[in-house]
Amino acid sequence: MVVAEIYKQADGLTLGFSVDGHAGGGNPGFNIHCAGVSSLSQAAFLCIRDHLKRDFDWDAAHGRLMMRLKTPPDELTESVFQTMIIGLREIEKLAPQFVKVTEKNFLGGDK
């Protein structure tokens, strides 16, 4: 299962996310649910890094992508994150057996 955890501040703005796991079903690299989650999360990561040029902590490994802003979120970062979250929630609706999206209040420290 792919688990996407969205990190939120107390005011509801998004600080970052982590995506872990694989959806299963089908050959590795050819699962449409994994591909959708990967595309959305990588697009958000690249937009915040390359277009918005925000500073963030991140970690990536096979089946994992995590990013967390080092600076407070703003309207632009929130727009990027919300686009990703809306897409992830739609995939979750279509395939709840493969994708789970959760939100977590983030108070600092390591994940």
Kinemage of the C-alpha trace (Angstrom):
@kinemage 1
@onewidth
@group {chain A} dominant
@subgroup {mainchain}
@vectorlist {calphas} color= white
{ca met a 1} P 0.000 0.000 0.000
{ca val a 2} L 1.088 3.567 -0.671
{ca val a 3} L 0.680 5.827 2.337
{ca ala a 4} L 0.791 9.580 1.777
{ca glu a 5} L 1.085 11.612 4.953
{ca ile a 6} L 0.461 15.345 4.700
{ca tyr a 7} L 2.155 17.546 7.309
{ca lys a 8} L -0.025 20.450 8.474
{ca gln a 9} L 0.586 23.446 10.712
{ca ala a 10} L -1.921 24.366 13.433
{ca asp a 11} L -3.407 26.994 11.067
{ca gly a 12} L -4.088 24.307 8.441
{ca leu a 13} L -1.368 25.297 5.986
{ca thr a 14} L 0.716 22.487 4.536
{ca leu a 15} L 4.371 22.142 5.544
{ca gly a 16} L 5.194 19.090 3.469
{ca phe a 17} L 4.504 15.424 2.925
{ca ser a 18} L 5.872 11.922 2.819
{ca val a 19} L 4.885 9.171 0.415
{ca asp a 20} L 5.930 5.620 1.281
{ca gly a 21} L 5.328 2.181 -0.128
{ca his a 22} L 4.046 0.526 -3.258
{ca ala a 23} L 0.502 -0.100 -4.393
{ca gly a 24} L 1.057 -3.739 -5.288
{ca gly a 25} L -0.823 -5.430 -8.074
{ca gly a 26} L 0.836 -5.584 -11.457
{ca asn a 27} L 4.476 -5.659 -12.377
{ca pro a 28} L 6.834 -3.270 -10.560
{ca gly a 29} L 7.053 0.004 -12.453
{ca phe a 30} L 3.753 -0.550 -14.249
{ca asn a 31} L 1.161 0.028 -11.521
{ca ile a 32} L -1.093 2.929 -12.470
{ca his a 33} L -1.833 3.870 -8.838
{ca cys a 34} L 1.861 4.061 -7.933
{ca ala a 35} L 2.535 6.011 -11.114
{ca gly a 36} L -0.183 8.526 -10.296
{ca val a 37} L 0.989 9.044 -6.717
{ca ser a 38} L 4.614 9.295 -7.839
{ca ser a 39} L 3.801 11.800 -10.571
{ca leu a 40} L 1.810 14.050 -8.260
{ca ser a 41} L 4.338 14.000 -5.414
{ca gln a 42} L 7.361 14.461 -7.684
{ca ala a 43} L 5.662 17.309 -9.547
{ca ala a 44} L 4.974 19.102 -6.249
{ca phe a 45} L 8.572 18.526 -5.122
{ca leu a 46} L 10.019 19.828 -8.408
{ca cys a 47} L 7.693 22.843 -8.559
{ca ile a 48} L 8.581 23.954 -5.032
{ca arg a 49} L 12.284 23.369 -5.681
{ca asp a 50} L 12.709 24.662 -9.230
{ca his a 51} L 9.907 27.160 -9.770
{ca leu a 52} L 9.219 28.582 -6.311
{ca lys a 53} L 12.828 28.031 -5.165
{ca arg a 54} L 11.844 27.330 -1.561
{ca asp a 55} L 14.209 25.812 0.977
{ca phe a 56} L 13.184 22.432 2.400
{ca asp a 57} L 14.437 19.228 3.952
{ca trp a 58} L 13.943 16.116 1.886
{ca asp a 59} L 14.669 12.435 1.691
{ca ala a 60} L 14.225 9.994 -1.159
{ca ala a 61} L 14.772 6.279 -1.515
{ca his a 62} L 13.137 3.489 -3.462
{ca gly a 63} L 9.429 3.802 -2.684
{ca arg a 64} L 9.811 6.936 -0.547
{ca leu a 65} L 9.735 10.698 -1.022
{ca met a 66} L 9.581 13.165 1.856
{ca met a 67} L 9.810 16.933 1.855
{ca arg a 68} L 9.225 19.521 4.571
{ca leu a 69} L 9.516 23.286 4.151
{ca lys a 70} L 12.188 25.041 6.215
{ca thr a 71} L 10.354 28.349 5.873
{ca pro a 72} L 6.697 29.083 6.619
{ca pro a 73} L 4.252 28.030 3.908
{ca asp a 74} L 2.610 30.747 1.808
{ca glu a 75} L -0.175 30.999 -0.773
{ca leu a 76} L 2.036 29.679 -3.564
{ca thr a 77} L 3.346 26.638 -1.710
{ca glu a 78} L -0.174 25.933 -0.456
{ca ser a 79} L -1.498 25.989 -4.031
{ca val a 80} L 1.110 23.450 -5.103
{ca phe a 81} L 0.471 21.201 -2.101
{ca gln a 82} L -3.321 21.424 -2.473
{ca thr a 83} L -3.084 20.442 -6.144
{ca met a 84} L -1.103 17.361 -5.101
{ca ile a 85} L -3.471 16.547 -2.214
{ca ile a 86} L -6.592 16.828 -4.382
{ca gly a 87} L -5.034 14.442 -6.901
{ca leu a 88} L -3.936 11.999 -4.202
{ca arg a 89} L -7.411 11.978 -2.641
{ca glu a 90} L -8.968 11.192 -6.032
{ca ile a 91} L -6.640 8.215 -6.469
{ca glu a 92} L -7.486 7.129 -2.921
{ca lys a 93} L -11.223 7.253 -3.766
{ca leu a 94} L -10.667 5.047 -6.828
{ca ala a 95} L -8.318 2.579 -5.142
{ca pro a 96} L -8.576 2.690 -1.332
{ca gln a 97} L -7.061 -0.786 -1.165
{ca phe a 98} L -3.841 0.593 -2.702
{ca val a 99} L -3.577 4.247 -1.570
{ca lys a 100} L -4.195 5.892 1.813
{ca val a 101} L -3.891 9.647 2.446
{ca thr a 102} L -3.636 10.966 5.992
{ca glu a 103} L -3.019 14.367 7.533
{ca lys a 104} L -0.892 15.005 10.581
{ca asn a 105} L -0.356 18.137 12.632
{ca phe a 106} L 3.364 18.719 12.546
{ca leu a 107} L 4.882 20.293 15.621
{ca gly a 108} L 8.550 19.947 14.675
{ca gly a 109} L 11.233 17.341 15.232
{ca asp a 110} L 12.049 14.450 12.964
{ca lys a 111} L 9.499 12.298 11.208
